[in-house]
Amino acid sequence: MHITEDILCRILNNDKPSKISILNRYIKNDIVDVGDSHTSELSRLHVVYQKKNRIFNRTFVLKVPSAHPLYKIALNYGIYSREYLVYTRVLEEMYKLDGDRMSPRLYYADNKDSLLLKDLSLSGYKLEDRTKQLDFDQCTLALKTLAKFHALSIKLKQSSKIPSEMEQLTWMKRLRDPDDMVYALLNNSANQFYINMDPHITKQFPSMKDTAMTSYRDILHENFSFCVLNHGDFWNGNIMFKFDKYGNVKKVKFVDFQQSLWTSPAYDMLQFVICSMQFDVYVNYFDILLDTYVTTLNRILKHLRCGQCDKETIKNDMKKMSPFGFMVLLCLLPEFISSREDPLDYRLVPIGEKSINFEALNKIYANELYLEVLKKWLQRYIEKGHF
């Protein structure tokens, strides 16, 4: 990513003319732990500058496509250009409506795939340990903020400010193509389910391998009665929390909008519940958390004069999307809670243009923590027939 001194000076002075001298700049790579980011490289740009005879320090976050072959695959699916659209055309419009940023500010973009973002750590925001998942208070605040994001998107949709590209995820079109990389990844996840899970559980899902991907693709193209712009990759690895001095969660911000999609809010809700919510929190408090989400959503929708949504609609959509929830369990959850000692690092997985060395990838499906959490969810799935 090429950032000139002139661009930096303009950013540092909030687009106002002033004499700023850049004294030093350097980049610190790999600012997140291995396993916390898969398709992008995150670095911190440190800048030392002089303004009116005073010396200042400032940092920014650089987000660029990974140099790994996975980048070429992801590029074909348009995830980087999609995130650029969300930052420039959606989040800025939401900010104009609400006056509060739910994400880091975008300062500069290079070729619509490399982003220079505000460093939220300077304001006290941080990622929580993805392997521990989120407690009740964290889930409450995350869902309240998600409700605001969803509600504002409806207002933008009515104003024709949601880009048409948000209507569909490119890779979904390819879920029936055995030569496609996403198909291969999902198919491998299904195979690993039968290899690593107890036979007395897998026998209750005999046709999963043959039907789940088709059901997954079809369910996400269903016409739902209530739709919003979903974050699309809503798990705790993309949610940054800020705490007060007593350790109480105060505020959250969202990052990573490469998968944003216009569909039922059940899409975000399911992924969040499965990948980020502590299982006991789901079992004991999900109904309360869903009430909190719906109440917040409807309060903002009423203020915006954009209609209302009832709780049963979302619960019914979650039932319809149970094939999606099942694929989240098999494909995404093992990545997100891979162990800290041996996390998923795609940079160590040999990937060709049309092939993956699954042997190097499959360790995450045998992770004891994943299998423990998966077993709980599958038992719940068997009991209820849906999440």
Buried (B, 14 or more C-beta within 10 A) or exposed (E): BEBEEEBBBBBBBEEEEEEBEBEEBEEEEEBBEBBBBBBBBBBBBBBBBEBEEEEEEBBBBBBBBBEBBBBBBBBEBBBBBBBBBBBBBBBBBBBEBBEEBBBBBBBBBBEBBBBBBBBBBEEEBEBBEBBEBBBBEBBBBBBBBBBBBBBBBBBBBEEEBBBEBBEBBEBBBBBEEEEBBBBBBBBBBBBBBBEBBEEEBBEEBEEBBEEBBEBBBEBBEEEBEBBBBBBBBBBBBBBBBBBEEEEEBEBBBBBBBBBBBBBBBBBBBBBBBBBBBBBEBBEEBBEEBBEBBBEBBBBBBEEBEBEEBEBEBBBBBBBBBBBBBBBBBBBBBBBBBBBEEEBBBBBEBEBEEEEBEBEBBBBBBEBEBBBEBBEBBBEBBEEEEBB
